[in-house]
Amino acid sequence: KLAALPHVKEVRHQGLFVGVEFDDSVNGVDVKHGCFDRKLLITAIGDHIIRMVPPLIVTKEDCDKAFEIIKESVEAL
């Protein structure tokens, strides 16, 4: 689902460790702040990459909710 978001160049992952790289029109720090305002903690790495490290007990519903929050944050930019 993350790869289908607007402005996404690449989605990388190793297990639950997920990174999303955006093109030059989206700032990762702005996405991070938008997610934080919507009660989701993620990390911005560099200018155009966000990183997520969910707990091992994460549920599918938690992942779906996180995706919706990230989607809202990206679309708001």
N, CA, C and O atoms as a Tripos MOL2 file, in Angstrom:
@<TRIPOS>MOLECULE
protein
  308   307    77     0     0
PROTEIN
NO_CHARGES

@<TRIPOS>ATOM
      1 N           0.8200   -1.2040    0.0000 N.3       1 LYS1
      2 CA          0.0000    0.0000    0.0000 C.3       1 LYS1
      3 C           0.8590    1.2610    0.0000 C.2       1 LYS1
      4 O           0.5140    2.2480   -0.6500 O.2       1 LYS1
      5 N           1.9710    1.2300    0.7240 N.am      2 LEU2
      6 CA          2.8080    2.4280    0.8430 C.3       2 LEU2
      7 C           3.3640    2.8590   -0.5080 C.2       2 LEU2
      8 O           3.4920    4.0550   -0.7700 O.2       2 LEU2
      9 N           3.6940    1.9090   -1.3610 N.am      3 ALA3
     10 CA          4.2690    2.2350   -2.6670 C.3       3 ALA3
     11 C           3.2670    2.9660   -3.5550 C.2       3 ALA3
     12 O           3.6710    3.6540   -4.4920 O.2       3 ALA3
     13 N           1.9670    2.8320   -3.2800 N.am      4 ALA4
     14 CA          0.9410    3.4750   -4.0950 C.3       4 ALA4
     15 C           0.6530    4.9110   -3.6660 C.2       4 ALA4
     16 O          -0.1160    5.6090   -4.3270 O.2       4 ALA4
     17 N           1.2570    5.3570   -2.5770 N.am      5 LEU5
     18 CA          1.0490    6.7390   -2.1230 C.3       5 LEU5
     19 C           1.6470    7.7160   -3.1250 C.2       5 LEU5
     20 O           2.6130    7.3880   -3.8140 O.2       5 LEU5
     21 N           1.0750    8.9220   -3.2110 N.am      6 PRO6
     22 CA          1.6420    9.9070   -4.1260 C.3       6 PRO6
     23 C           3.0540   10.3190   -3.7060 C.2       6 PRO6
     24 O           3.3480   10.4220   -2.5150 O.2       6 PRO6
     25 N           3.9180   10.5520   -4.6850 N.am      7 HIS7
     26 CA          5.2840   11.0480   -4.4970 C.3       7 HIS7
     27 C           6.2460   10.0170   -3.8980 C.2       7 HIS7
     28 O           7.3590   10.3860   -3.5250 O.2       7 HIS7
     29 N           5.8630    8.7420   -3.7920 N.am      8 VAL8
     30 CA          6.7540    7.7210   -3.2390 C.3       8 VAL8
     31 C           7.6650    7.1950   -4.3450 C.2       8 VAL8
     32 O           7.1890    6.7500   -5.3890 O.2       8 VAL8
     33 N           8.9780    7.2490   -4.1100 N.am      9 LYS9
     34 CA          9.9500    6.7100   -5.0590 C.3       9 LYS9
     35 C          10.2140    5.2340   -4.7870 C.2       9 LYS9
     36 O          10.2730    4.4240   -5.7110 O.2       9 LYS9
     37 N          10.3740    4.8890   -3.4920 N.am     10 GLU10
     38 CA         10.7470    3.5160   -3.1520 C.3      10 GLU10
     39 C          10.3170    3.2040   -1.7250 C.2      10 GLU10
     40 O          10.3350    4.0690   -0.8500 O.2      10 GLU10
     41 N           9.9280    1.9470   -1.5090 N.am     11 VAL11
     42 CA          9.6390    1.4290   -0.1700 C.3      11 VAL11
     43 C          10.6000    0.2850    0.0870 C.2      11 VAL11
     44 O          10.6500   -0.6770   -0.6800 O.2      11 VAL11
     45 N          11.3600    0.3870    1.1600 N.am     12 ARG12
     46 CA         12.3270   -0.6580    1.5230 C.3      12 ARG12
     47 C          11.9390   -1.2130    2.8810 C.2      12 ARG12
     48 O          11.4390   -0.4910    3.7440 O.2      12 ARG12
     49 N          12.1780   -2.5240    3.0610 N.am     13 HIS13
     50 CA         11.8600   -3.1120    4.3650 C.3      13 HIS13
     51 C          12.7110   -4.3420    4.6270 C.2      13 HIS13
     52 O          13.1670   -5.0310    3.7140 O.2      13 HIS13
     53 N          12.9000   -4.5810    5.8920 N.am     14 GLN14
     54 CA         13.5490   -5.7950    6.3990 C.3      14 GLN14
     55 C          12.6880   -6.2150    7.5780 C.2      14 GLN14
     56 O          12.8280   -5.6660    8.6720 O.2      14 GLN14
     57 N          11.8130   -7.1660    7.3750 N.am     15 GLY15
     58 CA         10.8680   -7.5320    8.4270 C.3      15 GLY15
     59 C           9.9210   -6.3750    8.6910 C.2      15 GLY15
     60 O           9.2910   -5.8680    7.7640 O.2      15 GLY15
     61 N           9.8140   -5.9520    9.9410 N.am     16 LEU16
     62 CA          8.9390   -4.8280   10.2880 C.3      16 LEU16
     63 C           9.6410   -3.4730   10.1710 C.2      16 LEU16
     64 O           8.9930   -2.4360   10.3190 O.2      16 LEU16
     65 N          10.9120   -3.4610    9.9170 N.am     17 PHE17
     66 CA         11.6920   -2.2370    9.7710 C.3      17 PHE17
     67 C          11.4350   -1.6940    8.3640 C.2      17 PHE17
     68 O          11.8960   -2.2890    7.3910 O.2      17 PHE17
     69 N          10.6990   -0.5620    8.2300 N.am     18 VAL18
     70 CA         10.2400   -0.0720    6.9320 C.3      18 VAL18
     71 C          10.7360    1.3480    6.6900 C.2      18 VAL18
     72 O          10.6580    2.2020    7.5740 O.2      18 VAL18
     73 N          11.2440    1.5930    5.4880 N.am     19 GLY19
     74 CA         11.6330    2.9360    5.0690 C.3      19 GLY19
     75 C          10.8990    3.3150    3.8010 C.2      19 GLY19
     76 O          10.7370    2.4920    2.9000 O.2      19 GLY19
     77 N          10.4530    4.5660    3.7280 N.am     20 VAL20
     78 CA          9.7490    5.0720    2.5570 C.3      20 VAL20
     79 C          10.5000    6.2960    2.0580 C.2      20 VAL20
     80 O          10.7060    7.2570    2.8000 O.2      20 VAL20
     81 N          10.9100    6.2520    0.7870 N.am     21 GLU21
     82 CA         11.6100    7.3820    0.1860 C.3      21 GLU21
     83 C          10.6600    8.1380   -0.7340 C.2      21 GLU21
     84 O          10.0030    7.5440   -1.5890 O.2      21 GLU21
     85 N          10.5960    9.4520   -0.5500 N.am     22 PHE22
     86 CA          9.7310   10.3160   -1.3580 C.3      22 PHE22
     87 C          10.5640   11.0600   -2.3910 C.2      22 PHE22
     88 O          11.7810   11.1770   -2.2510 O.2      22 PHE22
     89 N           9.8970   11.5660   -3.4350 N.am     23 ASP23
     90 CA         10.6110   12.3870   -4.4120 C.3      23 ASP23
     91 C          10.9080   13.7600   -3.8070 C.2      23 ASP23
     92 O          10.5970   14.0170   -2.6440 O.2      23 ASP23
     93 N          11.5110   14.6340   -4.6100 N.am     24 ASP24
     94 CA         11.9750   15.9210   -4.0940 C.3      24 ASP24
     95 C          10.8560   16.8690   -3.6890 C.2      24 ASP24
     96 O          11.1200   17.8720   -3.0260 O.2      24 ASP24
     97 N           9.6210   16.5850   -4.0650 N.am     25 SER25
     98 CA          8.5210   17.4950   -3.7430 C.3      25 SER25
     99 C           7.9560   17.2830   -2.3360 C.2      25 SER25
    100 O           7.1640   18.0980   -1.8640 O.2      25 SER25
    101 N           8.3540   16.1980   -1.6590 N.am     26 VAL26
    102 CA          7.8520   15.9040   -0.3170 C.3      26 VAL26
    103 C           9.0220   15.8440    0.6600 C.2      26 VAL26
    104 O          10.0050   15.1410    0.4240 O.2      26 VAL26
    105 N           8.9090   16.5780    1.7430 N.am     27 ASN27
    106 CA          9.9340   16.5950    2.7810 C.3      27 ASN27
    107 C           9.5690   15.5720    3.8540 C.2      27 ASN27
    108 O           8.4630   15.6100    4.3940 O.2      27 ASN27
    109 N          10.4800   14.6640    4.1660 N.am     28 GLY28
    110 CA         10.2290   13.6310    5.1670 C.3      28 GLY28
    111 C           9.9420   14.1920    6.5430 C.2      28 GLY28
    112 O           9.1580   13.6140    7.2960 O.2      28 GLY28
    113 N          10.5700   15.3170    6.8870 N.am     29 VAL29
    114 CA         10.3340   15.9380    8.1990 C.3      29 VAL29
    115 C           8.9010   16.4570    8.2850 C.2      29 VAL29
    116 O           8.2730   16.3670    9.3400 O.2      29 VAL29
    117 N           8.3790   16.9980    7.1840 N.am     30 ASP30
    118 CA          6.9970   17.4630    7.1720 C.3      30 ASP30
    119 C           6.0240   16.2990    7.3400 C.2      30 ASP30
    120 O           5.0150   16.4220    8.0340 O.2      30 ASP30
    121 N           6.3290   15.1690    6.7020 N.am     31 VAL31
    122 CA          5.4920   13.9710    6.8680 C.3      31 VAL31
    123 C           5.5510   13.5070    8.3230 C.2      31 VAL31
    124 O           4.5280   13.1530    8.9090 O.2      31 VAL31
    125 N           6.7400   13.5120    8.8940 N.am     32 LYS32
    126 CA          6.9150   13.1110   10.2930 C.3      32 LYS32
    127 C           6.0670   13.9810   11.2200 C.2      32 LYS32
    128 O           5.3870   13.4600   12.1030 O.2      32 LYS32
    129 N           6.1010   15.3000   11.0260 N.am     33 HIS33
    130 CA          5.3220   16.2030   11.8750 C.3      33 HIS33
    131 C           3.8200   16.0150   11.6680 C.2      33 HIS33
    132 O           3.0450   16.0950   12.6210 O.2      33 HIS33
    133 N           3.4100   15.7640   10.4220 N.am     34 GLY34
    134 CA          1.9990   15.5000   10.1510 C.3      34 GLY34
    135 C           1.5190   14.2330   10.8330 C.2      34 GLY34
    136 O           0.4060   14.1870   11.3570 O.2      34 GLY34
    137 N           2.3530   13.2080   10.8280 N.am     35 CYS35
    138 CA          2.0060   11.9610   11.5090 C.3      35 CYS35
    139 C           1.9740   12.1620   13.0180 C.2      35 CYS35
    140 O           1.0970   11.6330   13.7020 O.2      35 CYS35
    141 N           2.9260   12.9220   13.5330 N.am     36 PHE36
    142 CA          2.9620   13.1890   14.9760 C.3      36 PHE36
    143 C           1.6950   13.9200   15.4180 C.2      36 PHE36
    144 O           1.1330   13.6080   16.4680 O.2      36 PHE36
    145 N           1.2480   14.8830   14.6290 N.am     37 ASP37
    146 CA          0.0160   15.6160   14.9500 C.3      37 ASP37
    147 C          -1.1930   14.6910   14.9560 C.2      37 ASP37
    148 O          -2.1890   14.9660   15.6260 O.2      37 ASP37
    149 N          -1.1040   13.5910   14.2060 N.am     38 ARG38
    150 CA         -2.2000   12.6140   14.1380 C.3      38 ARG38
    151 C          -1.9480   11.4070   15.0530 C.2      38 ARG38
    152 O          -2.6000   10.3710   14.9220 O.2      38 ARG38
    153 N          -0.9970   11.5570   15.9740 N.am     39 LYS39
    154 CA         -0.7030   10.5630   17.0210 C.3      39 LYS39
    155 C           0.0080    9.3090   16.5160 C.2      39 LYS39
    156 O          -0.2280    8.2170   17.0330 O.2      39 LYS39
    157 N           0.8810    9.4550   15.5040 N.am     40 LEU40
    158 CA          1.6990    8.3470   15.0110 C.3      40 LEU40
    159 C           3.1590    8.7730   15.0710 C.2      40 LEU40
    160 O           3.5270    9.8090   14.5190 O.2      40 LEU40
    161 N           3.9880    7.9850   15.7340 N.am     41 LEU41
    162 CA          5.4090    8.2900   15.8340 C.3      41 LEU41
    163 C           6.1870    7.5640   14.7480 C.2      41 LEU41
    164 O           6.1820    6.3350   14.6790 O.2      41 LEU41
    165 N           6.8550    8.3360   13.9030 N.am     42 ILE42
    166 CA          7.7690    7.8080   12.9040 C.3      42 ILE42
    167 C           9.0320    8.6560   12.9500 C.2      42 ILE42
    168 O           9.0720    9.6740   13.6410 O.2      42 ILE42
    169 N          10.0550    8.2460   12.2240 N.am     43 THR43
    170 CA         11.3180    8.9690   12.2080 C.3      43 THR43
    171 C          11.6020    9.4550   10.7950 C.2      43 THR43
    172 O          11.3470    8.7400    9.8250 O.2      43 THR43
    173 N          12.1270   10.6640   10.6770 N.am     44 ALA44
    174 CA         12.5770   11.1780    9.3850 C.3      44 ALA44
    175 C          14.0860   10.9800    9.2930 C.2      44 ALA44
    176 O          14.8280   11.3780   10.1920 O.2      44 ALA44
    177 N          14.5270   10.3700    8.2150 N.am     45 ILE45
    178 CA         15.9440   10.1180    7.9700 C.3      45 ILE45
    179 C          16.3280   10.9410    6.7440 C.2      45 ILE45
    180 O          15.8470   10.6660    5.6450 O.2      45 ILE45
    181 N          17.1630   11.9190    6.9080 N.am     46 GLY46
    182 CA         17.5120   12.7840    5.7950 C.3      46 GLY46
    183 C          16.3370   13.6680    5.4130 C.2      46 GLY46
    184 O          15.4420   13.9100    6.2220 O.2      46 GLY46
    185 N          16.3450   14.1510    4.1690 N.am     47 ASP47
    186 CA         15.3150   15.0800    3.7230 C.3      47 ASP47
    187 C          14.0580   14.4110    3.1770 C.2      47 ASP47
    188 O          12.9720   14.9860    3.2520 O.2      47 ASP47
    189 N          14.1910   13.2060    2.6290 N.am     48 HIS48
    190 CA         13.0650   12.6270    1.8950 C.3      48 HIS48
    191 C          12.7290   11.1940    2.2880 C.2      48 HIS48
    192 O          12.0500   10.4970    1.5340 O.2      48 HIS48
    193 N          13.1890   10.7390    3.4500 N.am     49 ILE49
    194 CA         12.9450    9.3580    3.8570 C.3      49 ILE49
    195 C          12.3300    9.3250    5.2430 C.2      49 ILE49
    196 O          12.7870   10.0170    6.1530 O.2      49 ILE49
    197 N          11.2800    8.5100    5.4000 N.am     50 ILE50
    198 CA         10.7170    8.2490    6.7320 C.3      50 ILE50
    199 C          10.9840    6.7890    7.0820 C.2      50 ILE50
    200 O          11.0980    5.9300    6.2080 O.2      50 ILE50
    201 N          11.0790    6.5360    8.3770 N.am     51 ARG51
    202 CA         11.3580    5.1750    8.8500 C.3      51 ARG51
    203 C          10.3470    4.8250    9.9280 C.2      51 ARG51
    204 O           9.9950    5.6540   10.7680 O.2      51 ARG51
    205 N           9.8840    3.5750    9.8880 N.am     52 MET52
    206 CA          8.9460    3.0740   10.8880 C.3      52 MET52
    207 C           9.4930    1.7950   11.4880 C.2      52 MET52
    208 O           9.9720    0.9140   10.7760 O.2      52 MET52
    209 N           9.4160    1.7030   12.8060 N.am     53 VAL53
    210 CA          9.8710    0.5070   13.5220 C.3      53 VAL53
    211 C           8.7660    0.1460   14.5280 C.2      53 VAL53
    212 O           8.8400    0.5320   15.6950 O.2      53 VAL53
    213 N           7.7530   -0.5870   14.0800 N.am     54 PRO54
    214 CA          6.6560   -0.9320   14.9940 C.3      54 PRO54
    215 C           7.0780   -2.0200   15.9790 C.2      54 PRO54
    216 O           8.0540   -2.7320   15.7410 O.2      54 PRO54
    217 N           6.3470   -2.1490   17.0770 N.am     55 PRO55
    218 CA          6.6530   -3.2180   18.0280 C.3      55 PRO55
    219 C           6.3250   -4.5840   17.4300 C.2      55 PRO55
    220 O           5.5480   -4.6840   16.4800 O.2      55 PRO55
    221 N           6.9110   -5.6120   17.9820 N.am     56 LEU56
    222 CA          6.6790   -6.9600   17.4670 C.3      56 LEU56
    223 C           5.2410   -7.4360   17.6580 C.2      56 LEU56
    224 O           4.8160   -8.3870   17.0020 O.2      56 LEU56
    225 N           4.4920   -6.7940   18.5390 N.am     57 ILE57
    226 CA          3.1110   -7.2040   18.7980 C.3      57 ILE57
    227 C           2.1050   -6.3960   17.9720 C.2      57 ILE57
    228 O           0.9130   -6.3960   18.2790 O.2      57 ILE57
    229 N           2.5740   -5.7150   16.9360 N.am     58 VAL58
    230 CA          1.6940   -4.8980   16.1160 C.3      58 VAL58
    231 C           0.6600   -5.7930   15.4200 C.2      58 VAL58
    232 O           0.9670   -6.9120   15.0100 O.2      58 VAL58
    233 N          -0.5620   -5.2800   15.2980 N.am     59 THR59
    234 CA         -1.6370   -6.0210   14.6330 C.3      59 THR59
    235 C          -1.8630   -5.4560   13.2280 C.2      59 THR59
    236 O          -1.3760   -4.3770   12.8920 O.2      59 THR59
    237 N          -2.6050   -6.2020   12.4220 N.am     60 LYS60
    238 CA         -2.9490   -5.7330   11.0810 C.3      60 LYS60
    239 C          -3.7510   -4.4380   11.1580 C.2      60 LYS60
    240 O          -3.5710   -3.5470   10.3280 O.2      60 LYS60
    241 N          -4.6260   -4.3290   12.1390 N.am     61 GLU61
    242 CA         -5.4250   -3.1190   12.3090 C.3      61 GLU61
    243 C          -4.5330   -1.9180   12.6240 C.2      61 GLU61
    244 O          -4.7790   -0.8150   12.1350 O.2      61 GLU61
    245 N          -3.5000   -2.1320   13.4400 N.am     62 ASP62
    246 CA         -2.5500   -1.0600   13.7450 C.3      62 ASP62
    247 C          -1.8290   -0.6090   12.4760 C.2      62 ASP62
    248 O          -1.6440    0.5880   12.2540 O.2      62 ASP62
    249 N          -1.4290   -1.5590   11.6560 N.am     63 CYS63
    250 CA         -0.7320   -1.2340   10.4070 C.3      63 CYS63
    251 C          -1.6490   -0.4820    9.4450 C.2      63 CYS63
    252 O          -1.2180    0.4670    8.7890 O.2      63 CYS63
    253 N          -2.9060   -0.9000    9.3610 N.am     64 ASP64
    254 CA         -3.8660   -0.2120    8.4980 C.3      64 ASP64
    255 C          -4.0940    1.2190    8.9790 C.2      64 ASP64
    256 O          -4.1710    2.1420    8.1690 O.2      64 ASP64
    257 N          -4.2010    1.4020   10.2820 N.am     65 LYS65
    258 CA         -4.4000    2.7430   10.8430 C.3      65 LYS65
    259 C          -3.1700    3.6180   10.5780 C.2      65 LYS65
    260 O          -3.3130    4.7890   10.2280 O.2      65 LYS65
    261 N          -1.9710    3.0650   10.7400 N.am     66 ALA66
    262 CA         -0.7340    3.8040   10.4810 C.3      66 ALA66
    263 C          -0.6760    4.2220    9.0070 C.2      66 ALA66
    264 O          -0.2910    5.3490    8.6950 O.2      66 ALA66
    265 N          -1.0560    3.3180    8.1060 N.am     67 PHE67
    266 CA         -1.0670    3.6500    6.6840 C.3      67 PHE67
    267 C          -2.0070    4.8160    6.4080 C.2      67 PHE67
    268 O          -1.6500    5.7350    5.6710 O.2      67 PHE67
    269 N          -3.1920    4.7910    6.9830 N.am     68 GLU68
    270 CA         -4.1580    5.8710    6.7730 C.3      68 GLU68
    271 C          -3.6100    7.2020    7.2780 C.2      68 GLU68
    272 O          -3.8000    8.2320    6.6310 O.2      68 GLU68
    273 N          -2.9330    7.1920    8.4250 N.am     69 ILE69
    274 CA         -2.3560    8.4200    8.9780 C.3      69 ILE69
    275 C          -1.2430    8.9360    8.0620 C.2      69 ILE69
    276 O          -1.1690   10.1360    7.8000 O.2      69 ILE69
    277 N          -0.3870    8.0520    7.5780 N.am     70 ILE70
    278 CA          0.6830    8.4660    6.6680 C.3      70 ILE70
    279 C           0.0860    9.0190    5.3760 C.2      70 ILE70
    280 O           0.5530   10.0320    4.8540 O.2      70 ILE70
    281 N          -0.9380    8.3580    4.8680 N.am     71 LYS71
    282 CA         -1.6060    8.8160    3.6500 C.3      71 LYS71
    283 C          -2.1830   10.2150    3.8350 C.2      71 LYS71
    284 O          -2.0020   11.0800    2.9780 O.2      71 LYS71
    285 N          -2.8730   10.4400    4.9480 N.am     72 GLU72
    286 CA         -3.4290   11.7680    5.2360 C.3      72 GLU72
    287 C          -2.3320   12.8190    5.3240 C.2      72 GLU72
    288 O          -2.4930   13.9320    4.8240 O.2      72 GLU72
    289 N          -1.2230   12.4710    5.9570 N.am     73 SER73
    290 CA         -0.1220   13.4080    6.1380 C.3      73 SER73
    291 C           0.5100   13.7870    4.7940 C.2      73 SER73
    292 O           0.8180   14.9540    4.5570 O.2      73 SER73
    293 N           0.6980   12.8070    3.9290 N.am     74 VAL74
    294 CA          1.3000   13.0700    2.6120 C.3      74 VAL74
    295 C           0.3480   13.8970    1.7600 C.2      74 VAL74
    296 O           0.7670   14.8460    1.0980 O.2      74 VAL74
    297 N          -0.9280   13.5390    1.7740 N.am     75 GLU75
    298 CA         -1.9000   14.2660    0.9480 C.3      75 GLU75
    299 C          -2.1140   15.6930    1.4380 C.2      75 GLU75
    300 O          -2.5100   16.5600    0.6600 O.2      75 GLU75
    301 N          -1.8550   15.9480    2.7250 N.am     76 ALA76
    302 CA         -2.0240   17.3010    3.2630 C.3      76 ALA76
    303 C          -0.8980   18.2420    2.8360 C.2      76 ALA76
    304 O          -1.0270   19.4590    2.9680 O.2      76 ALA76
    305 N           0.1940   17.6920    2.3280 N.am     77 LEU77
    306 CA          1.3370   18.5480    1.9310 C.3      77 LEU77
    307 C           1.1720   19.1630    0.5750 C.2      77 LEU77
    308 O           2.0480   19.8980    0.1190 O.2      77 LEU77
@<TRIPOS>BOND
     1     1     2 1
     2     2     3 1
     3     3     4 2
     4     3     5 am
     5     5     6 1
     6     6     7 1
     7     7     8 2
     8     7     9 am
     9     9    10 1
    10    10    11 1
    11    11    12 2
    12    11    13 am
    13    13    14 1
    14    14    15 1
    15    15    16 2
    16    15    17 am
    17    17    18 1
    18    18    19 1
    19    19    20 2
    20    19    21 am
    21    21    22 1
    22    22    23 1
    23    23    24 2
    24    23    25 am
    25    25    26 1
    26    26    27 1
    27    27    28 2
    28    27    29 am
    29    29    30 1
    30    30    31 1
    31    31    32 2
    32    31    33 am
    33    33    34 1
    34    34    35 1
    35    35    36 2
    36    35    37 am
    37    37    38 1
    38    38    39 1
    39    39    40 2
    40    39    41 am
    41    41    42 1
    42    42    43 1
    43    43    44 2
    44    43    45 am
    45    45    46 1
    46    46    47 1
    47    47    48 2
    48    47    49 am
    49    49    50 1
    50    50    51 1
    51    51    52 2
    52    51    53 am
    53    53    54 1
    54    54    55 1
    55    55    56 2
    56    55    57 am
    57    57    58 1
    58    58    59 1
    59    59    60 2
    60    59    61 am
    61    61    62 1
    62    62    63 1
    63    63    64 2
    64    63    65 am
    65    65    66 1
    66    66    67 1
    67    67    68 2
    68    67    69 am
    69    69    70 1
    70    70    71 1
    71    71    72 2
    72    71    73 am
    73    73    74 1
    74    74    75 1
    75    75    76 2
    76    75    77 am
    77    77    78 1
    78    78    79 1
    79    79    80 2
    80    79    81 am
    81    81    82 1
    82    82    83 1
    83    83    84 2
    84    83    85 am
    85    85    86 1
    86    86    87 1
    87    87    88 2
    88    87    89 am
    89    89    90 1
    90    90    91 1
    91    91    92 2
    92    91    93 am
    93    93    94 1
    94    94    95 1
    95    95    96 2
    96    95    97 am
    97    97    98 1
    98    98    99 1
    99    99   100 2
   100    99   101 am
   101   101   102 1
   102   102   103 1
   103   103   104 2
   104   103   105 am
   105   105   106 1
   106   106   107 1
   107   107   108 2
   108   107   109 am
   109   109   110 1
   110   110   111 1
   111   111   112 2
   112   111   113 am
   113   113   114 1
   114   114   115 1
   115   115   116 2
   116   115   117 am
   117   117   118 1
   118   118   119 1
   119   119   120 2
   120   119   121 am
   121   121   122 1
   122   122   123 1
   123   123   124 2
   124   123   125 am
   125   125   126 1
   126   126   127 1
   127   127   128 2
   128   127   129 am
   129   129   130 1
   130   130   131 1
   131   131   132 2
   132   131   133 am
   133   133   134 1
   134   134   135 1
   135   135   136 2
   136   135   137 am
   137   137   138 1
   138   138   139 1
   139   139   140 2
   140   139   141 am
   141   141   142 1
   142   142   143 1
   143   143   144 2
   144   143   145 am
   145   145   146 1
   146   146   147 1
   147   147   148 2
   148   147   149 am
   149   149   150 1
   150   150   151 1
   151   151   152 2
   152   151   153 am
   153   153   154 1
   154   154   155 1
   155   155   156 2
   156   155   157 am
   157   157   158 1
   158   158   159 1
   159   159   160 2
   160   159   161 am
   161   161   162 1
   162   162   163 1
   163   163   164 2
   164   163   165 am
   165   165   166 1
   166   166   167 1
   167   167   168 2
   168   167   169 am
   169   169   170 1
   170   170   171 1
   171   171   172 2
   172   171   173 am
   173   173   174 1
   174   174   175 1
   175   175   176 2
   176   175   177 am
   177   177   178 1
   178   178   179 1
   179   179   180 2
   180   179   181 am
   181   181   182 1
   182   182   183 1
   183   183   184 2
   184   183   185 am
   185   185   186 1
   186   186   187 1
   187   187   188 2
   188   187   189 am
   189   189   190 1
   190   190   191 1
   191   191   192 2
   192   191   193 am
   193   193   194 1
   194   194   195 1
   195   195   196 2
   196   195   197 am
   197   197   198 1
   198   198   199 1
   199   199   200 2
   200   199   201 am
   201   201   202 1
   202   202   203 1
   203   203   204 2
   204   203   205 am
   205   205   206 1
   206   206   207 1
   207   207   208 2
   208   207   209 am
   209   209   210 1
   210   210   211 1
   211   211   212 2
   212   211   213 am
   213   213   214 1
   214   214   215 1
   215   215   216 2
   216   215   217 am
   217   217   218 1
   218   218   219 1
   219   219   220 2
   220   219   221 am
   221   221   222 1
   222   222   223 1
   223   223   224 2
   224   223   225 am
   225   225   226 1
   226   226   227 1
   227   227   228 2
   228   227   229 am
   229   229   230 1
   230   230   231 1
   231   231   232 2
   232   231   233 am
   233   233   234 1
   234   234   235 1
   235   235   236 2
   236   235   237 am
   237   237   238 1
   238   238   239 1
   239   239   240 2
   240   239   241 am
   241   241   242 1
   242   242   243 1
   243   243   244 2
   244   243   245 am
   245   245   246 1
   246   246   247 1
   247   247   248 2
   248   247   249 am
   249   249   250 1
   250   250   251 1
   251   251   252 2
   252   251   253 am
   253   253   254 1
   254   254   255 1
   255   255   256 2
   256   255   257 am
   257   257   258 1
   258   258   259 1
   259   259   260 2
   260   259   261 am
   261   261   262 1
   262   262   263 1
   263   263   264 2
   264   263   265 am
   265   265   266 1
   266   266   267 1
   267   267   268 2
   268   267   269 am
   269   269   270 1
   270   270   271 1
   271   271   272 2
   272   271   273 am
   273   273   274 1
   274   274   275 1
   275   275   276 2
   276   275   277 am
   277   277   278 1
   278   278   279 1
   279   279   280 2
   280   279   281 am
   281   281   282 1
   282   282   283 1
   283   283   284 2
   284   283   285 am
   285   285   286 1
   286   286   287 1
   287   287   288 2
   288   287   289 am
   289   289   290 1
   290   290   291 1
   291   291   292 2
   292   291   293 am
   293   293   294 1
   294   294   295 1
   295   295   296 2
   296   295   297 am
   297   297   298 1
   298   298   299 1
   299   299   300 2
   300   299   301 am
   301   301   302 1
   302   302   303 1
   303   303   304 2
   304   303   305 am
   305   305   306 1
   306   306   307 1
   307   307   308 2
@<TRIPOS>SUBSTRUCTURE
     1 LYS1         2 RESIDUE 1 A LYS
     2 LEU2         6 RESIDUE 1 A LEU
     3 ALA3        10 RESIDUE 1 A ALA
     4 ALA4        14 RESIDUE 1 A ALA
     5 LEU5        18 RESIDUE 1 A LEU
     6 PRO6        22 RESIDUE 1 A PRO
     7 HIS7        26 RESIDUE 1 A HIS
     8 VAL8        30 RESIDUE 1 A VAL
     9 LYS9        34 RESIDUE 1 A LYS
    10 GLU10       38 RESIDUE 1 A GLU
    11 VAL11       42 RESIDUE 1 A VAL
    12 ARG12       46 RESIDUE 1 A ARG
    13 HIS13       50 RESIDUE 1 A HIS
    14 GLN14       54 RESIDUE 1 A GLN
    15 GLY15       58 RESIDUE 1 A GLY
    16 LEU16       62 RESIDUE 1 A LEU
    17 PHE17       66 RESIDUE 1 A PHE
    18 VAL18       70 RESIDUE 1 A VAL
    19 GLY19       74 RESIDUE 1 A GLY
    20 VAL20       78 RESIDUE 1 A VAL
    21 GLU21       82 RESIDUE 1 A GLU
    22 PHE22       86 RESIDUE 1 A PHE
    23 ASP23       90 RESIDUE 1 A ASP
    24 ASP24       94 RESIDUE 1 A ASP
    25 SER25       98 RESIDUE 1 A SER
    26 VAL26      102 RESIDUE 1 A VAL
    27 ASN27      106 RESIDUE 1 A ASN
    28 GLY28      110 RESIDUE 1 A GLY
    29 VAL29      114 RESIDUE 1 A VAL
    30 ASP30      118 RESIDUE 1 A ASP
    31 VAL31      122 RESIDUE 1 A VAL
    32 LYS32      126 RESIDUE 1 A LYS
    33 HIS33      130 RESIDUE 1 A HIS
    34 GLY34      134 RESIDUE 1 A GLY
    35 CYS35      138 RESIDUE 1 A CYS
    36 PHE36      142 RESIDUE 1 A PHE
    37 ASP37      146 RESIDUE 1 A ASP
    38 ARG38      150 RESIDUE 1 A ARG
    39 LYS39      154 RESIDUE 1 A LYS
    40 LEU40      158 RESIDUE 1 A LEU
    41 LEU41      162 RESIDUE 1 A LEU
    42 ILE42      166 RESIDUE 1 A ILE
    43 THR43      170 RESIDUE 1 A THR
    44 ALA44      174 RESIDUE 1 A ALA
    45 ILE45      178 RESIDUE 1 A ILE
    46 GLY46      182 RESIDUE 1 A GLY
    47 ASP47      186 RESIDUE 1 A ASP
    48 HIS48      190 RESIDUE 1 A HIS
    49 ILE49      194 RESIDUE 1 A ILE
    50 ILE50      198 RESIDUE 1 A ILE
    51 ARG51      202 RESIDUE 1 A ARG
    52 MET52      206 RESIDUE 1 A MET
    53 VAL53      210 RESIDUE 1 A VAL
    54 PRO54      214 RESIDUE 1 A PRO
    55 PRO55      218 RESIDUE 1 A PRO
    56 LEU56      222 RESIDUE 1 A LEU
    57 ILE57      226 RESIDUE 1 A ILE
    58 VAL58      230 RESIDUE 1 A VAL
    59 THR59      234 RESIDUE 1 A THR
    60 LYS60      238 RESIDUE 1 A LYS
    61 GLU61      242 RESIDUE 1 A GLU
    62 ASP62      246 RESIDUE 1 A ASP
    63 CYS63      250 RESIDUE 1 A CYS
    64 ASP64      254 RESIDUE 1 A ASP
    65 LYS65      258 RESIDUE 1 A LYS
    66 ALA66      262 RESIDUE 1 A ALA
    67 PHE67      266 RESIDUE 1 A PHE
    68 GLU68      270 RESIDUE 1 A GLU
    69 ILE69      274 RESIDUE 1 A ILE
    70 ILE70      278 RESIDUE 1 A ILE
    71 LYS71      282 RESIDUE 1 A LYS
    72 GLU72      286 RESIDUE 1 A GLU
    73 SER73      290 RESIDUE 1 A SER
    74 VAL74      294 RESIDUE 1 A VAL
    75 GLU75      298 RESIDUE 1 A GLU
    76 ALA76      302 RESIDUE 1 A ALA
    77 LEU77      306 RESIDUE 1 A LEU
